[in-house]
């Protein structure tokens, strides 16, 4: 099984999410989430921070990542670890390979002509929005 991470980053106001524009296949020219291969076994969170820093220059001080879910593709031998975080402050992005862009959180992430992943980006972001809304509601009740 090959392990990968996918990292969803929201700006501090929860108005935008960070996307990269792919420069190679698959999905060349389409928007994708930040992430990559997990190089060390059983070290998912540290690998997510490493990959996030390499691709964007966002550090642990800028965002606290939450391990949110896995998507396992049994037939393809792939496992995706999904993380997300809301920035604590504004950051200056540094691009590694792919162009980085902030995209409105209400965009149609299910648009298969714009976003990579056969609808998975839309699914992931919508599930994270529910998690964040539930967290906010729970803390208001306290």
C-alpha positions, 0 to 999 in steps of 0.5 A: 500500500502506498501512503499519501497525504492531502492537506486542506488549508483555510485562510484565517477568516475561513473565506478561502482554501489553498489550491495548487495548479498542477504542472504535470499529469495526471490532471495537468492544469487543474486545481488540486489540494496540497500533499504528497507521498508519506516517506516515513511509516507511521509518521503521518502528521509530521509528514503532513507538516513536512509536505505542507512546508515544502510546497507552501512554506506554511509552518507548524506555527502558522497552522494546527493540522487536524487528522480528519479522515482516510480514503483507501483505494484498495484496487489501486493500493493507495491510502490517502490521509486527509488533514486540515487546518485554519491559518492562525495568521496571514502567510507569505506563500512560497511555491515549490513546483505548482502555482498556489492560489486561494480559492473561495470556499464556496466555489464548486469543488465538484467541477470536474473540468476545474478540480482534480480527483474525480469529485473527491476534493468537493467531498473532502471540503464539504465534510470538513465544513461540516466538522468545523460547523459542528465544532463551532456549535459545540463550543457555543453550547458550552 
